[in-house]
Amino acid sequence: MGALWIAHVTVTDAEAYGKYAELAGPAIAKHGGSFIARGGKFVQLEGKERPRNVVAKFPSVEAAVDCYNSPEYQEALSHARDASERELMVVETSE
């Protein structure tokens, strides 16, 4: 089954977060991920609103978690940690 990587983000340092985005995209692609939503219009119906929302599709939960734990993504994440407030989850799809 496939999986969705869902991130809700408030960027606090745009320059550092830009470096994260530059490195994260290739790391995600390397693990079979592709973006289906990056920013864009959204409507917050419940919970804490974050101005940036990202969804990537992966072939499996394992592929998404392997991506997160990969050296490439961890290098990208080192630029995001002090440059954003984020929540990230992986959800298995029913397809």
N, C-alpha and C positions, 0 to 999 in steps of 0.2 A: 504494500500500500504506500501511496505517496504521503508527503508531509508538507505542512506549511510552517515557515519560520516567520513569526509575527513579532515585530518590534514597535514599541511606542516610545518616542524619544522627545526630550526637550534638550536642545543644543544650548550649551552655555559658553562655548568657545568655538566660534565658527571656523577659525583657521585650523585649529587642531582637529576638529571633527572632519574637516575637508580631507585631511591626510588619512583619517580612518576610512572615509568613503572611497578614497583612491585605492587603498589596499584591500578593503573588504570585498569589493566587487569581483576582482579576479580570484580571491580565495573561495568565494561562494560558487563561482562558475566552475572552478577546478573540482569541486565536490558534487557537481551535477545540479547545482541550484540555478534558478533563473528568477528574476524579479517580475512580479505581476502587479505590484503597486509600490511606488516610491514617492512619498509625500502626496501631494494632490489634495483635492477637495475631500472633506470628510464631515460627518455629523456625529458628534459625541452624544450618545443617548444615555449612558450610565458611566459611573466611575470617573477617575481622574483624567482630565483632558491633557494630551500631549500634542504639540503642534506638528510633529512629524511621525508618520506611521508608514511602516515598510512591511511588505509581505513578499516572501520568496518561496517558490515551490521547489521541493527536493524529491528525489525518487523514493526516499524512505526516511523514517525518523532517525535511523542509524546514520544515514548519510548526512543529515542536518547536524546531528550531534558530533559526528566525526569532523565536520567542517568547523564547528565552534571550537573544538579542542585542537585543531590543527595548528602547527607553528605559524602558518601564514595568517590565519584569522586572529590568533592571539597577538601577533605583531600589530595587526590593524587595531585590535581592541585596546592595545596599550595607548593609542592616541585618543580613544573615545572615553576612557574611564574618567579622566579629570575634565573632559570637555562636554559632558552630557549627563543627564539623568535618564535612565532607560529601564524598560522592562522588556524581556525577550522570552518567548516561549516557542516550543515546537509542538505542533498538533498534527496527529495522524489524520489523513483524509479518508473518506469512505469510498473513494474511487480506486 
